[in-house]
Amino acid sequence: MALYPVNLDVRGMPCLVVGGGHVASRKVDSLLPCGAIIRVISPEVCPHLEDLARSELLEWQKKKYATGDLGDARLVFAATDSPVIQKQIVAAAKAAGVLVNVADMPDACTFQVPASFRQGKLLFTVATGGGSPAFAARIKRELAALYGPEYGLFVAMMSDIRRRVVASSDSPVAHKRIFEKLLDSDILEHIRKERWNEISMLLQHILPTEIDVSLLVKNIQNFNKEQIP
């Protein structure tokens, strides 16, 4: 079976997680930064989920899953320790046309969650179709070692640059030439070592004169400060 890769915008989307253990906790943690509206159904939850519920970052329904509990959920995560309940959730979700992910049952899922990590807006995902989650996790760790925070900063800068370059002219060919020059330059290394003067000179050499390079550099410096814990 070939799975279709997609990055999903779940801002404001009702999402249901059934279960209260560590697997459910990981599902919740992956949804929170994306702005989902999260509801958890479980008689008991781990301390982390309890803290999130207390902080009103999710709704915790302290009960066992029952027929009709899907409600308005658009995404469902079945993360209980009961195969019977897991199957009930899958059946209900599929009958309602709702996407469902089932812990440790890849063939029952209508979507799977890949191993992933982020550097700013740069998102890396690795999937094996449920064949070997451990291998996907290993590849994710290897990628994380290769692609440091400078890549997230570079994407933030390129996003800012792209918006300004596109606004400066109507020539896609010229835009492409500028972007390729930036990609072929040493700007990533300069960002990694925080060589702001070198970045400024490089941008002045490549970008159209009407673009305010000093503002671009200031923006990326501010973004860099925001990323520091």
LINZI-V87682 format. One record per residue. N is the residue number from 1. PSI is psi in whole degrees, -180 to 180 (none if undefined). OMEGA is omega as a letter, one per 40 degrees, with the letter a starting at -180 (NA if undefined). Layout:
# LINZI-V87682
N:PSI:OMEGA / N:PSI:OMEGA
This chain:
# LINZI-V87682
1:128:i / 2:122:i / 3:142:a / 4:120:a / 5:136:a / 6:144:i / 7:121:a / 8:132:i / 9:110:a / 10:16:i / 11:123:i / 12:7:a / 13:128:i / 14:122:a / 15:137:a / 16:129:i / 17:118:i / 18:115:a / 19:156:a / 20:11:a / 21:-159:a / 22:-34:i / 23:-47:i / 24:-39:i / 25:-41:i / 26:-39:i / 27:-45:i / 28:-45:a / 29:-30:i / 30:-25:a / 31:-34:a / 32:-50:a / 33:-15:a / 34:1:i / 35:19:i / 36:154:i / 37:112:a / 38:132:i / 39:131:i / 40:131:i / 41:119:i / 42:140:i / 43:-35:i / 44:151:i / 45:160:i / 46:161:a / 47:-37:a / 48:-46:i / 49:-35:i / 50:-41:i / 51:-42:i / 52:-39:i / 53:-41:i / 54:-33:i / 55:4:i / 56:32:i / 57:-10:i / 58:163:i / 59:124:i / 60:117:i / 61:107:a / 62:81:a / 63:168:i / 64:151:i / 65:140:i / 66:160:i / 67:134:a / 68:-4:a / 69:-11:i / 70:-36:i / 71:-130:a / 72:15:a / 73:137:i / 74:-25:i / 75:137:a / 76:135:i / 77:117:i / 78:110:a / 79:45:i / 80:174:i / 81:15:a / 82:112:i / 83:-34:a / 84:-48:i / 85:-39:i / 86:-46:a / 87:-36:i / 88:-42:i / 89:-45:i / 90:-47:a / 91:-43:a / 92:-42:a / 93:-46:a / 94:-37:i / 95:-32:a / 96:-2:a / 97:29:a / 98:136:i / 99:137:a / 100:139:i / 101:133:a / 102:123:a / 103:128:i / 104:19:i / 105:68:a / 106:-34:a / 107:-19:i / 108:-12:a / 109:147:i / 110:-8:i / 111:151:i / 112:151:a / 113:116:a / 114:162:i / 115:138:a / 116:159:i / 117:159:a / 118:147:i / 119:95:a / 120:-127:i / 121:-5:i / 122:116:a / 123:125:i / 124:132:i / 125:146:i / 126:129:a / 127:148:i / 128:18:a / 129:25:a / 130:0:a / 131:-39:i / 132:84:i / 133:-33:i / 134:-39:i / 135:-40:i / 136:-41:i / 137:-37:i / 138:-45:i / 139:-40:i / 140:-44:i / 141:-39:i / 142:-41:i / 143:-40:a / 144:-32:i / 145:-26:a / 146:-35:a / 147:99:a / 148:-172:a / 149:-25:a / 150:-27:i / 151:-37:i / 152:-40:i / 153:-40:i / 154:-43:i / 155:-41:i / 156:-43:i / 157:-44:a / 158:-35:i / 159:-44:i / 160:-45:a / 161:-45:a / 162:-44:i / 163:-42:a / 164:-38:i / 165:-45:i / 166:-36:i / 167:-20:a / 168:-21:a / 169:166:a / 170:22:a / 171:102:i / 172:-33:i / 173:-44:i / 174:-40:i / 175:-48:a / 176:-40:a / 177:-43:i / 178:-46:a / 179:-39:i / 180:-38:i / 181:-41:i / 182:-42:a / 183:-31:a / 184:-4:a / 185:-177:i / 186:19:a / 187:-35:i / 188:-44:i / 189:-39:i / 190:-41:i / 191:-44:a / 192:-38:a / 193:7:i / 194:45:i / 195:78:a / 196:-36:i / 197:-43:i / 198:-39:i / 199:-44:i / 200:-45:a / 201:-40:i / 202:-44:a / 203:-38:i / 204:-33:a / 205:-32:a / 206:-39:a / 207:157:i / 208:148:a / 209:-25:a / 210:-9:i / 211:130:a / 212:98:a / 213:-38:a / 214:-36:i / 215:-40:i / 216:-47:a / 217:-40:i / 218:-41:i / 219:-44:a / 220:-32:i / 221:-42:i / 222:-41:i / 223:-39:i / 224:-42:i / 225:-36:a / 226:-27:a / 227:-14:a / 228:122:a / 229:none:NA
